[in-house]
Amino acid sequence: MSRQKFIIALVVLALIAGTAGLLANLRAHQKLGPPAGKTSPMPDPIRGQAELPERVLAYESTNVPIEQIVLDILPKDTSFGQRLYSAPDNFQALINVVLMGRDRSSMHKPQICFEGQGWIINDNVSTETTVPIERPCVYNLPVMKLIANKVVSVNGQQTTYRQVYVYWFVAPNEITAKHWQRMWWLARDLFRTGVLHRWAYISFRSICAPGQEDVTFERLKNLIAAAVPEFQLTPQPAGLRASAQNR
């Protein structure tokens, strides 16, 4: 090995060792931040319950247990909340909250789960948008809207369904619809402050017939606008960093 290659190898090893040491030090001294949503304790001390309102507008709701496979796969300190909301005209929407603990692998890109469930995302009509919120202050909530397709056999007939899926990520004083931005903000805040923010991944979804996507999205927007102030603690009236401009 030449002298130049030897020096380069030593520099690379030093950088790797230094980075590993820095990350280990950060992990040893990091503080876990508070959640950006309402929670309550559970019998399992390392896991909490993300609280969702029982009634919103004219909707009634029922608690939906988290599937065991999800509990087994995600880190043990991940907290959840999930309720199915039903309107008098039988319109239904499922609200789900996933709240990370110290293990940052609690959350991943939402799109990953769709293929495993047989849904195909229509990228042509999936987009980032906003939902106007009036409480506790006026702001535009940045959300990602996905439209997915699934063909199901019903009584021997092939039937196509659409799913309108709306999601975003939230931490204390931070909201974004972008997975990469959540990861960047989490790393940045951890390096700057030593605080590991407990990001939450929030989703609203409803299944409809083809051609009903726009109507379904409008109903979800109304439900989001009414429900979010009941359980989400960000933003507070003073100050908000969001990935979408308030209009």
N, C-alpha and C positions, 0 to 999 in steps of 0.2 A: 504494500500500500504506500502511495506517495505521501509526502509530508502534508501537501495541500488537502488531500482526501482525509488524512488522519485528523487534521485540525477541524475540517467541516464536520466529520463524524462526532468529534468531541463537543462541538457547538450544538449540534442537533440533540445529543444526549443530555447536555446541560439544560437546553430549553425544555425538553420533555420532562426532566426531573423537576425543574423549577415550576412548570405549569402544574404538574401533579401535586407538588408540595403546596402551591397556592390554593388549588382546589380543595385539598384535604384540610388546609387551615380554615378556608371559608366554611366548609361543611361542619367543622368542629365548633365554630364560633357563630354560625348563623342563628338568627332568631326567627321564629315562625310568626308571621304577621297574622292579624285578625282576618276573618272572612268578610266578604263584601255583601253577604246576605244573612238573613236570620237563620239561626241554628238552635238546636236544643240537644242536650246530652242523651246518650243511649246507654244501655247496660254495658256495652263494650266501651271501655274508657278511651280507646284510641280512635273511635269512629263516632261522628255525630250525625244528627238528622237535619238535613236542609229543610227548613220549614216553607211550605207553600200554603196559600190561603184556601180554606174549604169552599168558600163561595166568592165568585167574582161576577159582577153584573147579574144576569139571570142564570148563570151557570151554577150547577151543583157539581160536586166532585167526589171521587172515591180514591183512596190511597192505592197505588199500584206497587206491589213489592218488586224489588230489584231481582232480576234473574240470578240464580246461584252461580251460573257460569261467569257473570260479570263480577260478582263478589270474589270469585276464586281467582280471576285473571288480574284484576286491578289491585294496587297496593292496599294493604290492610288498613291503612289510615285514611283511605278515601271515604268521603261522606256523600250521601245521596239524598235526593228527594224526588218523588215522582207521583203525579196525580193525573187522573183522567177527568176532564171537564166535559159535561154534557149540557147542551142548551135545550130549552123546551121543544124545539123543532127537530131534536135528535142530532144536531150538529155536534161533533165531538173533537176534542183536541187533547193531546197528551203533552204535559209539561214535565221536563226532566232537568234536574240539576245534578252536576257532578262537581264536587268540591275537593281539591287536592289537599293533602297534608304535607309532610316533609318530603315525600317521594314525588318527584316531578313527573313521573311516568303515568300519573293518573289520567292525563289527558293526551289525546293525539288528534290528528286531523279527522274531523267527523266523517269525511268522505270514505275513510277506510272501512267503516262498518257497513256501508250500503251494499257493497258487492256480496258480503257474506250473508246478507239477508235477502238476496235476490233482487234488489232494486238497482236500476241503471239510471244514473244521473244524466239529465239533459243539460249539457253545458251551454247550449244556445240560449236558454231562458233562465239560467241560474246567474244571479248577480248580487252584488253588494248594494244595499239600499239603507234607508233609515225609517224609523218609526217615531212619530212625535209623542213625547211624554210630557205631561203637565205637572206632575208631582214627583218629589217635593220642590222641584224647580222646573222651569221649561227648558227642555233640551231635545235634541234628536238622537235617538239611540241607534248606533250603527249596527246593522245586522247583515248576515249573509242569508240569502233566500235560495234554496235549492228546490228544483222540481225533478222528481224521480219517477220512473215508470216500472211497472211490474205486471207480468201476465200470470194470471192465476186460473186454474181449472175449477169451475163451479158447475156442478151437475153435468160434467162432461163437456161443458162449453168453455172455450178460452176467453177470459174476460180481462181487459186492461184496466188497471187502476193507476191513479196519480197520487203521489205524496208531495205535499207542500211542507217543506222543512225549513224552519227559521232558527238561526242560532247566533250566539255571540259569546265573548269571554269578558269576565269582569273581575277586577281586584279593587282594593281601596283606592278610589279616585282615578281609576283607569278602566276604560272600556274600549274594546276593539272587536271587529268582526273577522280579523285576520289572524290565523294561527301563527304565522311567522312573526307577526308583530308582538303577540303575547309572549312568545319565547324570547324575543329580543328585550322587551321591557322587563321580564322576569330576571334575566341574566344581568341586565344593566343595574336594576335596583339592588340586586344581591351584592354586586361588586361595590356599588356606591355606599350602601347603607348597612350591609350585613343582614338585611331583613329578607326572608324568603316569603314573598306575598302568596297568600292562599288564593290562587286563581280559581274561579268557578266557570264551568262551561254550561251554558243554559240553552235549552232548545224547546221550541214549540212546534208540534207537527200535527197534520191532519191529512186524512186520506179522502180523495174525492174521485169523481168520474172525469174522464177526459173532457176538456172544454170548461171545467169549473175551477180551474187553477186561480184565475184572477179573483173571482168571488171568494174563494176559500182563503186566499192571502189577505183580502180586506178584512175578513172576519177574524183571522189570526192577529192582524194588526190591532184591531179594536180590543181583543182579549189581552194582548201584550201591554197595550197602553193602560188598561185597567189593573192588570195583575202585577206588573213589575214594581210599582210603588209599594205594594203590600209585602214584598219579601226581599227586594234588592236594596242594599244600603248605600250603594254608589249610584249617582253622585249625591253629595251633600250640597245644600244650596250655595256654599262658597267653594267654587273651584272644581274643575273637571278637566282632565286630559283625555281626549277621545280621538279616535282615528278618523272620525268624519267631522267636517266642519258643521257647527250649529248654524242653522239658517233662521 
